[in-house]
Amino acid sequence: MLEVIKRKYDYETMQFVAGVFGGKIHAASRSKLNNRDIWEIKYTSQKAYTVLKQIYPYLKAQKRVADICIEFQDRYWQGPMTTEVSQTRRAIGAKYNALLRSYHLKWRSHYGK
């Protein structure tokens, strides 16, 4: 499942993001280093893909990660499945998972695979 999460200390910035892309602002866990409030908006699946495509031209540090996520969504992900995943698709998913792990990220599946 593709997730885009935005966290900020500044609530007004989060209101702007929510106004542009939609979503609800939630209080996130407080920072261990700083006891300030942190606000979060989370987008998942197709909404995350839409947000990622819209912000892609403005990304700098995370552009390669965005490339991997967009490619995964375009070429691999077809939505939740009720049947067993084939070995071929598992191998493709493992490739994307390895790429994301190289950036200290992970691919989460509803099925734990």
Rosetta blueprint (number, residue, H / E / L):
1 M L
2 L L
3 E E
4 V E
5 I E
6 K E
7 R E
8 K E
9 Y L
10 D L
11 Y H
12 E H
13 T H
14 M H
15 Q H
16 F H
17 V H
18 A H
19 G H
20 V H
21 F H
22 G L
23 G L
24 K L
25 I L
26 H E
27 A E
28 A E
29 S L
30 R L
31 S L
32 K L
33 L L
34 N L
35 N L
36 R L
37 D L
38 I E
39 W E
40 E E
41 I E
42 K E
43 Y E
44 T E
45 S H
46 Q H
47 K H
48 A H
49 Y H
50 T H
51 V H
52 L H
53 K H
54 Q H
55 I H
56 Y H
57 P H
58 Y H
59 L L
60 K L
61 A L
62 Q L
63 K H
64 R H
65 V H
66 A H
67 D H
68 I H
69 C H
70 I H
71 E H
72 F H
73 Q H
74 D H
75 R H
76 Y L
77 W L
78 Q L
79 G L
80 P L
81 M L
82 T L
83 T L
84 E L
85 V L
86 S L
87 Q H
88 T H
89 R H
90 R H
91 A H
92 I H
93 G H
94 A H
95 K H
96 Y H
97 N H
98 A H
99 L H
100 L H
101 R H
102 S H
103 Y L
104 H L
105 L L
106 K L
107 W L
108 R L
109 S L
110 H L
111 Y L
112 G L
113 K L
